[in-house]
Amino acid sequence: MADPDHTATDFEAIIAGAVRGGITALQLRAKTWSDRETLAVATWLAQTCRDAGVLFLINDRVDLAVASAADGVHLGVDDVPIDVARQLGGPDLVIGYSPETDEQTAAAVARGANYLGVGPVFGTATKDDAGPPVGLETITRRASLAGIPIIGIGGITATNARSVVAAGAVGVAVASAITGATDPEGAARAIRAEVDGHL
């Protein structure tokens, strides 16, 4: 997760390091940027990720995902509904969704979400409205309910990433574990190794 509001150092250098470290997907979350700023950076990120074979998604904004040629969008319960996002983005747009309940999990699958982000697994300081930790048991339950890929998010580091995958997630989403690291490339590589080690 690339969030410029939680990146104290060179944003482009952190992205480059994360890509070299083996990330498989990148999500841009730019809550305080203008649409023009977000579109400019998203367009650059879309090309950077495409060149590296990394999936690129934009948080919340279907319009900016389409305009920047991103691979997909990640939605929350207060964002554009999944079926509307599908109409706007077309059949190839990857749509992720963060359900807050088991009922929302089932509804998201029925409406055509491609994957679910579940968390915060361990709690997080990079998303003010994330709520209390849901724990590994929620990962397991929702993975069973969903039948589509589950990504664990929230408080995940190289020391606990493997437990999230062991609980049923196919991967993990991190922010500060890479963007706040003194060596983003090394941090990404360590987390990737833990996930791959279980999968």
Contacts in CASP RR format, 6 or more apart in sequence:
PFRMAT RR
TARGET T0000
AUTHOR 0000-0000-0000
METHOD contacts of the structure
MODEL  1
MADPDHTATDFEAIIAGAVRGGITALQLRAKTWSDRETLAVATWLAQTCR
DAGVLFLINDRVDLAVASAADGVHLGVDDVPIDVARQLGGPDLVIGYSPE
TDEQTAAAVARGANYLGVGPVFGTATKDDAGPPVGLETITRRASLAGIPI
IGIGGITATNARSVVAAGAVGVAVASAITGATDPEGAARAIRAEVDGHL
1 26 0 8 1.000
1 27 0 8 1.000
1 29 0 8 1.000
1 59 0 8 1.000
1 126 0 8 1.000
1 153 0 8 1.000
1 173 0 8 1.000
1 174 0 8 1.000
1 175 0 8 1.000
1 179 0 8 1.000
2 11 0 8 1.000
2 14 0 8 1.000
2 15 0 8 1.000
2 18 0 8 1.000
2 26 0 8 1.000
2 27 0 8 1.000
2 28 0 8 1.000
2 29 0 8 1.000
2 45 0 8 1.000
2 175 0 8 1.000
2 179 0 8 1.000
3 28 0 8 1.000
3 29 0 8 1.000
3 30 0 8 1.000
3 31 0 8 1.000
3 126 0 8 1.000
3 175 0 8 1.000
3 179 0 8 1.000
4 11 0 8 1.000
4 30 0 8 1.000
4 33 0 8 1.000
4 41 0 8 1.000
5 30 0 8 1.000
5 31 0 8 1.000
5 32 0 8 1.000
6 126 0 8 1.000
6 175 0 8 1.000
6 176 0 8 1.000
6 179 0 8 1.000
6 180 0 8 1.000
7 14 0 8 1.000
7 179 0 8 1.000
7 180 0 8 1.000
8 180 0 8 1.000
9 180 0 8 1.000
13 184 0 8 1.000
14 178 0 8 1.000
14 179 0 8 1.000
14 180 0 8 1.000
14 184 0 8 1.000
15 26 0 8 1.000
15 45 0 8 1.000
15 48 0 8 1.000
16 48 0 8 1.000
17 184 0 8 1.000
17 185 0 8 1.000
17 186 0 8 1.000
17 188 0 8 1.000
18 26 0 8 1.000
18 178 0 8 1.000
18 184 0 8 1.000
18 185 0 8 1.000
18 188 0 8 1.000
19 26 0 8 1.000
19 48 0 8 1.000
19 49 0 8 1.000
19 52 0 8 1.000
19 54 0 8 1.000
19 188 0 8 1.000
20 185 0 8 1.000
20 188 0 8 1.000
21 184 0 8 1.000
21 185 0 8 1.000
21 186 0 8 1.000
21 188 0 8 1.000
21 189 0 8 1.000
21 192 0 8 1.000
22 188 0 8 1.000
22 189 0 8 1.000
22 192 0 8 1.000
23 54 0 8 1.000
23 178 0 8 1.000
23 188 0 8 1.000
23 192 0 8 1.000
24 54 0 8 1.000
24 55 0 8 1.000
24 192 0 8 1.000
25 54 0 8 1.000
25 55 0 8 1.000
25 56 0 8 1.000
25 57 0 8 1.000
25 173 0 8 1.000
26 45 0 8 1.000
26 49 0 8 1.000
26 54 0 8 1.000
26 55 0 8 1.000
26 56 0 8 1.000
26 57 0 8 1.000
27 56 0 8 1.000
27 57 0 8 1.000
27 58 0 8 1.000
27 59 0 8 1.000
27 74 0 8 1.000
27 173 0 8 1.000
28 38 0 8 1.000
28 41 0 8 1.000
28 42 0 8 1.000
28 45 0 8 1.000
28 56 0 8 1.000
28 57 0 8 1.000
28 58 0 8 1.000
28 59 0 8 1.000
28 70 0 8 1.000
29 59 0 8 1.000
29 60 0 8 1.000
29 175 0 8 1.000
30 37 0 8 1.000
30 38 0 8 1.000
30 41 0 8 1.000
30 59 0 8 1.000
33 41 0 8 1.000
35 64 0 8 1.000
38 58 0 8 1.000
38 61 0 8 1.000
38 64 0 8 1.000
39 64 0 8 1.000
39 67 0 8 1.000
39 68 0 8 1.000
42 58 0 8 1.000
42 64 0 8 1.000
42 65 0 8 1.000
42 67 0 8 1.000
42 68 0 8 1.000
42 70 0 8 1.000
43 67 0 8 1.000
43 68 0 8 1.000
43 69 0 8 1.000
45 56 0 8 1.000
45 68 0 8 1.000
45 70 0 8 1.000
46 56 0 8 1.000
46 68 0 8 1.000
46 69 0 8 1.000
46 70 0 8 1.000
46 71 0 8 1.000
48 54 0 8 1.000
48 56 0 8 1.000
49 55 0 8 1.000
49 56 0 8 1.000
49 71 0 8 1.000
50 56 0 8 1.000
55 71 0 8 1.000
55 72 0 8 1.000
55 94 0 8 1.000
56 70 0 8 1.000
56 71 0 8 1.000
56 72 0 8 1.000
57 65 0 8 1.000
57 70 0 8 1.000
57 71 0 8 1.000
57 72 0 8 1.000
57 73 0 8 1.000
57 74 0 8 1.000
57 94 0 8 1.000
57 96 0 8 1.000
58 64 0 8 1.000
58 65 0 8 1.000
58 68 0 8 1.000
58 70 0 8 1.000
58 72 0 8 1.000
58 73 0 8 1.000
58 74 0 8 1.000
59 73 0 8 1.000
59 74 0 8 1.000
60 73 0 8 1.000
60 74 0 8 1.000
60 75 0 8 1.000
60 76 0 8 1.000
60 79 0 8 1.000
61 73 0 8 1.000
62 73 0 8 1.000
62 75 0 8 1.000
62 80 0 8 1.000
62 84 0 8 1.000
62 85 0 8 1.000
62 88 0 8 1.000
62 89 0 8 1.000
62 93 0 8 1.000
63 88 0 8 1.000
64 70 0 8 1.000
65 72 0 8 1.000
65 73 0 8 1.000
65 89 0 8 1.000
65 93 0 8 1.000
66 88 0 8 1.000
66 89 0 8 1.000
66 93 0 8 1.000
71 93 0 8 1.000
71 94 0 8 1.000
72 93 0 8 1.000
72 94 0 8 1.000
72 95 0 8 1.000
72 96 0 8 1.000
73 85 0 8 1.000
73 93 0 8 1.000
73 94 0 8 1.000
73 95 0 8 1.000
73 96 0 8 1.000
74 95 0 8 1.000
74 96 0 8 1.000
74 97 0 8 1.000
74 98 0 8 1.000
74 117 0 8 1.000
75 82 0 8 1.000
75 85 0 8 1.000
75 95 0 8 1.000
75 96 0 8 1.000
75 97 0 8 1.000
75 98 0 8 1.000
76 97 0 8 1.000
76 98 0 8 1.000
77 98 0 8 1.000
77 99 0 8 1.000
77 100 0 8 1.000
77 104 0 8 1.000
79 85 0 8 1.000
80 88 0 8 1.000
81 111 0 8 1.000
82 95 0 8 1.000
82 97 0 8 1.000
82 108 0 8 1.000
82 111 0 8 1.000
82 112 0 8 1.000
82 113 0 8 1.000
83 111 0 8 1.000
83 112 0 8 1.000
85 93 0 8 1.000
85 95 0 8 1.000
86 93 0 8 1.000
86 95 0 8 1.000
86 111 0 8 1.000
86 112 0 8 1.000
94 114 0 8 1.000
94 115 0 8 1.000
95 112 0 8 1.000
95 113 0 8 1.000
95 114 0 8 1.000
96 113 0 8 1.000
96 114 0 8 1.000
96 115 0 8 1.000
96 116 0 8 1.000
96 117 0 8 1.000
97 108 0 8 1.000
97 113 0 8 1.000
97 115 0 8 1.000
97 116 0 8 1.000
97 117 0 8 1.000
98 116 0 8 1.000
98 117 0 8 1.000
98 118 0 8 1.000
98 119 0 8 1.000
98 153 0 8 1.000
99 105 0 8 1.000
99 107 0 8 1.000
99 108 0 8 1.000
99 116 0 8 1.000
99 117 0 8 1.000
99 118 0 8 1.000
99 142 0 8 1.000
102 141 0 8 1.000
102 142 0 8 1.000
102 145 0 8 1.000
105 116 0 8 1.000
105 142 0 8 1.000
105 145 0 8 1.000
105 146 0 8 1.000
106 145 0 8 1.000
106 146 0 8 1.000
108 116 0 8 1.000
108 146 0 8 1.000
109 116 0 8 1.000
109 145 0 8 1.000
109 146 0 8 1.000
109 147 0 8 1.000
109 148 0 8 1.000
113 148 0 8 1.000
114 148 0 8 1.000
114 149 0 8 1.000
115 148 0 8 1.000
115 149 0 8 1.000
115 150 0 8 1.000
115 151 0 8 1.000
115 170 0 8 1.000
116 142 0 8 1.000
116 146 0 8 1.000
116 148 0 8 1.000
116 149 0 8 1.000
116 150 0 8 1.000
116 151 0 8 1.000
117 150 0 8 1.000
117 151 0 8 1.000
117 152 0 8 1.000
117 153 0 8 1.000
117 173 0 8 1.000
118 134 0 8 1.000
118 138 0 8 1.000
118 139 0 8 1.000
118 142 0 8 1.000
118 150 0 8 1.000
118 151 0 8 1.000
118 152 0 8 1.000
118 153 0 8 1.000
118 169 0 8 1.000
119 130 0 8 1.000
119 133 0 8 1.000
119 134 0 8 1.000
119 135 0 8 1.000
119 138 0 8 1.000
119 139 0 8 1.000
119 152 0 8 1.000
119 153 0 8 1.000
119 154 0 8 1.000
120 127 0 8 1.000
120 130 0 8 1.000
120 131 0 8 1.000
120 132 0 8 1.000
120 133 0 8 1.000
120 134 0 8 1.000
120 153 0 8 1.000
120 154 0 8 1.000
120 155 0 8 1.000
121 133 0 8 1.000
121 134 0 8 1.000
121 135 0 8 1.000
121 136 0 8 1.000
121 138 0 8 1.000
121 139 0 8 1.000
121 152 0 8 1.000
121 153 0 8 1.000
121 154 0 8 1.000
121 155 0 8 1.000
121 156 0 8 1.000
121 164 0 8 1.000
122 133 0 8 1.000
122 135 0 8 1.000
122 154 0 8 1.000
122 155 0 8 1.000
122 156 0 8 1.000
122 160 0 8 1.000
123 130 0 8 1.000
123 131 0 8 1.000
123 132 0 8 1.000
123 133 0 8 1.000
123 154 0 8 1.000
123 155 0 8 1.000
124 130 0 8 1.000
124 153 0 8 1.000
124 154 0 8 1.000
124 155 0 8 1.000
124 175 0 8 1.000
124 176 0 8 1.000
125 176 0 8 1.000
126 175 0 8 1.000
126 176 0 8 1.000
127 154 0 8 1.000
127 175 0 8 1.000
130 154 0 8 1.000
133 154 0 8 1.000
136 163 0 8 1.000
136 164 0 8 1.000
136 167 0 8 1.000
137 167 0 8 1.000
139 150 0 8 1.000
139 152 0 8 1.000
139 164 0 8 1.000
139 167 0 8 1.000
139 168 0 8 1.000
139 169 0 8 1.000
140 167 0 8 1.000
140 168 0 8 1.000
142 150 0 8 1.000
143 150 0 8 1.000
143 167 0 8 1.000
143 168 0 8 1.000
143 169 0 8 1.000
149 170 0 8 1.000
149 171 0 8 1.000
150 168 0 8 1.000
150 169 0 8 1.000
150 170 0 8 1.000
150 171 0 8 1.000
151 169 0 8 1.000
151 170 0 8 1.000
151 171 0 8 1.000
151 172 0 8 1.000
151 173 0 8 1.000
152 164 0 8 1.000
152 169 0 8 1.000
152 171 0 8 1.000
152 172 0 8 1.000
152 173 0 8 1.000
153 172 0 8 1.000
153 173 0 8 1.000
153 174 0 8 1.000
154 173 0 8 1.000
154 174 0 8 1.000
155 174 0 8 1.000
155 176 0 8 1.000
155 177 0 8 1.000
156 164 0 8 1.000
156 172 0 8 1.000
156 173 0 8 1.000
156 174 0 8 1.000
156 177 0 8 1.000
156 191 0 8 1.000
157 174 0 8 1.000
157 177 0 8 1.000
157 191 0 8 1.000
158 177 0 8 1.000
158 187 0 8 1.000
158 190 0 8 1.000
158 191 0 8 1.000
158 193 0 8 1.000
158 194 0 8 1.000
161 171 0 8 1.000
161 172 0 8 1.000
161 174 0 8 1.000
161 191 0 8 1.000
161 194 0 8 1.000
161 195 0 8 1.000
162 194 0 8 1.000
162 195 0 8 1.000
162 197 0 8 1.000
162 198 0 8 1.000
164 171 0 8 1.000
164 172 0 8 1.000
165 171 0 8 1.000
165 172 0 8 1.000
165 194 0 8 1.000
165 195 0 8 1.000
165 198 0 8 1.000
165 199 0 8 1.000
166 198 0 8 1.000
170 199 0 8 1.000
171 195 0 8 1.000
171 199 0 8 1.000
172 191 0 8 1.000
172 195 0 8 1.000
174 191 0 8 1.000
177 187 0 8 1.000
177 191 0 8 1.000
178 184 0 8 1.000
178 187 0 8 1.000
178 188 0 8 1.000
178 191 0 8 1.000
180 187 0 8 1.000
181 187 0 8 1.000
END
